[in-house]
């Protein structure tokens, strides 16, 4: 289910209430340690916690990364709760309050507020896990009750509050030179992208639906934009490799691993986007620096693939420093490839307090940014070139 918006308070750098409205494509920009990654990982963290059968937030899994309460709450207000709210496009809304636990460093769920057509269902932990005597237990972040109770209290089933999110971290697992195929289709794509080549092999060899064929074409289309053909080659029973060759020159093929890090690191984001666009994987995709190690032309091709996935129904959230990715997205807007209203652009900054703030920057139908965009956002390279020119001229 797609997300309309989320907001957070007292979480990491965001001491004050911070709302974020999501579009089909949401881009988070800002300097290092400004809070971009914290915002990007919030929804995957909530999704990870909701999927856990244990009550309360999950802090020992992929997104949580063994965090302590002191790692989560804002440094100036560690005694205040963390509040997170998620509003789905289909109508449901959920709000959670987290507090520091009785044991040092721990974090526990303090309250749940669920809203639906039947009204608001508010539950608070009274300290013994009985939730005011009205709910016997909680699984993940939701009441562990039968569907009848859900319908009576909020007018929705539990499934309406599902968060199905694909998160990919910034540094992804390398693609092996030779990979082992699976007897069955691959399941989930891991946050590191480990095993991503198996998706392509399955789609190429045993695709059983138009969606899987379309997903393969989506990934292959990126490589074709760069003038390459990507192929899965059998090397032994049950084993394969991924080769790339210039279009029209199959004899010049080399192993994908030998092309460098860029084309291997981008493979997992492409597969995640393809699965979302063709509805065979999570529709919400959160990507950290998907352009990592890519040359300028490849970043431009990736921006087009991202825009196409958003147009096909995926909901994509990206944190990045890439000026090229932004400029290519602006060009896609100006050329009519994606409407300006389908792109939400945020600049995340940290004040001297230190408090992080994310401000949405408007984009018009020609891809031009509004005044909320910092005028010096990308001027470092210009300043460096200016200094270089002065040095070359011998200017004192």
N, C-alpha and C positions, 0 to 999 in steps of 0.2 A: 504494500500500500504506500502511495506517495505521501510526502510530508508537505504540509502547508508552511509551517514555521516552527521554530523552537526558541526558547529563551532560557537563560541561565543567570544565576546570581550567586555571588560568593564562591565561585568556582575558579581555581587557579588565579590568573591575573584579573578576572572579571568580578570585581567586588560589587559593582552596581548591576542592577538588572540590565541584561543585554539581550534584546530581541534580534532574531535573524529570520528574515523572510526568505524562503527558498524558491528558486525558479527552476525550470528544467535544467539550466546550467547556472551554478553559483561559483564565483571565483573569489578566493580570499587572497588578498595581497597585503604586504607589510614587511617591515624589517625583521631580522632575526630576533627571536625571543619576544615578539610582540603579542603572541597569543593565537596565531593562525592555526597551529597544529592542535592547540587545546580546543578550539572551536570545531575543527574538522573531526576530531576524535570523540566529541561528546555524544553524538547520535550513535556511532558504532559501540561506544561504551555502554550506553543504555540498552541497545539491542543485545549486546553480549550478556548483560545482566538479566534481561528479560528471558533469555533463552536458558539461563541457568536454573536448575531445579532448587538450588539452595535459596533461602530467603535473603533478600537484600542485595546490595550492589556486588558485582563480581570484580575483584581487584587482583586476582591471581591468574587471569587468562591473558590473551594476546593484547587487548587494548589496555587493560588495567595495569599491566607491567609491574605487579607487586607494589602498587602505590600504597602509601600510608595516608592517614587523614591529613597530616601536615603537608603532604604533596598535593592535596586536592583543594582544601579550603584556602581562601585568600589569606595572605600572610598577616594582614592587619586585623582580621576578624575570625580567628580560629574557633571561637566559641559559638559563632553564628552558623546556622544550618546552610547547606548547599541546596538550592532550589532549582529544579529542572522541569520545564514544561514542554510537551510536544503536542502540536495540533496537526492532525491528519487532514488531507484534502477531502476525504469522504465524510468528515464531520466529527469523529471522536476527538477527545482531548484528554490528556493525562498529565498530572503534575505530581512530582515526588519531592519530598524533603529528606535530606540525609543529614545525619549528625555524627559527631565523634562518639565512638563506642565506649563502653565501660573499661575495656582494656586499652592500654596506651597504643596509639597509632591506628586503632581500628575505626571502621566506618560502618554505620548501620542505617537501615531504612526507618525513618521516623513516622512518615505519613504518606498516604496515597489519596489523590483526588481524581476521580474519573468522571467525565462528563459525556452524556449522550442524550438522545431525544427524550428519554424518560426522566432526565434530571441529573443531579450531581450526587455521586456516591463518595462520601468522605470517610476514610478510615485512619485511625491513629494508633500506633503501638503504645499500649499502656505499660510497657516495661516487662511483661512476662510472655510476649509473643502471642497473646490471645486477641489482640486487636479489638479492644473494648468488648470482648466477649461475643462479637458479632461475626468474626471470621476466625476459624480455627487455625489457619496457617496461610502463609504466603509462599508462592513459588516464583522465584526470580523477583520481579517487581509488581506482581499482580496477585489478587486474592485467589486462593486455591479453592474454588467453589464450583458447583455444577452450573450448567448453562441456564437453568431456570433462575438462579439467583442473579446471574448477569443480566438477563432480560428484564427482570423485575426492577433492578436497581438503576440501570443505565439505558436499557432499551436496545443494547447491542450485545452480540455474543463476544466471547473472549477473543476470537479471531480478528475482530475489528481493531484490536489494540496491538496487533502484531507489527513488529519492526523487522523487516528482512533487509539487511544492509550488507553490502560488500565493501570492506575496507581493505585498502592496500597501503602498506607502509612505504616510506620513501626509498629505503634501500631494500631491493628485492633479491630473492634467491637467484643464483646463476642458473642458466639453462644448461643442462648436461650435454656433453658432446654426443653421447648415445643414451637414449632413454628407453625404459621398459614400458611396453603397452600394458593395458589392463584388459581383463576378460570382459569386464562390464564398463559402462560409461563412467567417466569421472564424476565425483560428487561435488563437494564444495571446493571453491578456489581459496587457498589459504591466504592469510594477510601478507605473506612473503612472496606469493606467487609460485611456491614450490609445486612442481608437477604440472605447470601450465601447458607444457608441450603435449601432454596427453589429451587435452581438450581438442587441439588441432588435429591430432592423429585420429581421434574418434570421429570428429566431424568429417574428416577426409575419407576415412575407410568404411565406417559403418553408420553414417548419419541416417536416421530413420524418419526425419521430418524435414519439412521445408524450413522450419525455424533453425535447425542445426546447419542446414546448407547455407542459409542466409547469414548465420553467424560466421561461418568459414569465409564466405565472400567478403564480409565486413573486414575481417583481419587481413585477408589477402589484398583487399583494396588499398589499404595503407601502404603495403610494400610496393604495389604497382604504381602508386603516386610517386614513389622514389625511383622507379625504373627497375624494380626487382620482382622476381617470382619466388615465392616461398613454397617449398615442397617438403612433404614427409616421405622419407626414403627408408624402405625396409633394409636392414643390414644383417639380420638373423631372425629366426623364428621368435616372435615376441619382442623384438628390439627394433628401434628405428632411430633416425636422426633427422634434424631439420636442416635443409640446405637452402641457400639463396643463390640465385643466378641472375645476371642481367636479362631483362626481357628480350627474348629472341636468341639468347645464347646459352642454352641449357648445358653445353659442355664446359662452361666456365663456372659451374656451381662450386660453392665452398660451404663448409659447415657454418651454420649461423653463429656458432661460438667464435669463429675466427673473424667475424665482421667487427668485433669490438663490443663494448658494453651497451652502447645506445640501443641497438636493435634487439638485444636480449632483454634489457631492462624494460623496454616499452611493451613487450609481449603480454605480460600479465594485465596491464591496464587495457590493452586492446581486447583481450579475451573477456575481461569484466564488462567492458562497454558493449561488446557483441552479445553477450549473454543477456544483459539488461535490455538492449534494444530489441531483441528477438524473444523476450519473455521466457527464457530458459534458465534464468538466474535472477538474483536479487535486482529489483528495479532501481533501488537507491545505491549509488556507487560513490564512495568517498575515496579520493585519490590524493596521495601526497607526492608532489613533484612528478607527475607522469612523464614530463619531458626530460627527465634526468639523463645526461650524457648524449642527448640528441643534438645534431647539427641544426642550424637555422632552418634549412629546407625541410628537414624531418619534423621539426617543431610545427612548421606551418601545415604540413600534411596531417599531423596529429590533431591540430586545432580543428581541421575540417572533419576528421573522424569523430571528434567529441561533439561538434555541432550536429552532425548527422545522427548520432546516438540520441542526443537530446530531442531532436525533431521526431525521432521514432518512438518516443515514450519513456526513455530512461530519465532518471533524475540524478544529476551529477554534481558533486561538490568537490572542488579542487583547491588545494592550497599550493601556491607556487610563487616563485620570484621571477618568472620568465616574462620579460618585456615582449619577446617575440610571440608567445602564446596569446597574450592580450591583444597585440596588434593584429594578429591573424584572426582572432575572434571578432574584433572590431570590423575587419574587412569582410568577414562572413555576414555580419549584420548589414553593412553597407551594400553588399551584393545581393541581399535578400535570401541568403541561405538559412538564416535563423532570425526570427523577429527580435527586436531590441527588448521587448517585454519578456522574452524567454531567457534573458541573461540578467542575473543579479551580481553586481560587482561591489565588493566591500574592500575598504582600506582599514586594516587593523593596526592600531598604534598603541604604544604604552606611554602614559604620562609620567611625570616625575614622582607621582604619589607613592608607589607605582601602581597605577590602575590601567588595565587594558580597555580599549574602546574600539568597537567595530562600527564604522559609518558606511552606509550604503551610498554608492556613487551612481547617479543616474546616467543612463546611456540613451542618446536619441536614435532615431531610425537611420542615421548615417554612421552610427558607431562612435560618435563623439562623446567624451566624458564630460560630466558636469563639474561645477566649481568645487565640489567636495573632494575631488581628486587632488592630492598634494602636487603642487607645481614642480617640486623637486624630487618626485618619486623615482625617476629613472635618470637623474642628472649626473650620477657618479661617473658613468662612462664618458659623458661629454666633458666633465671637468678634467678627467684623466687625459683625454685627447688634447684638451686645451693646454694642459701643463706639458704634455709631450711636444706639442707644436712650439711652445715657448722655448723649451729646452733645445729643440732642434734648430731654432732660429738664433739661439744664444741670447735670448731675452733675459735680462737679470730679474 
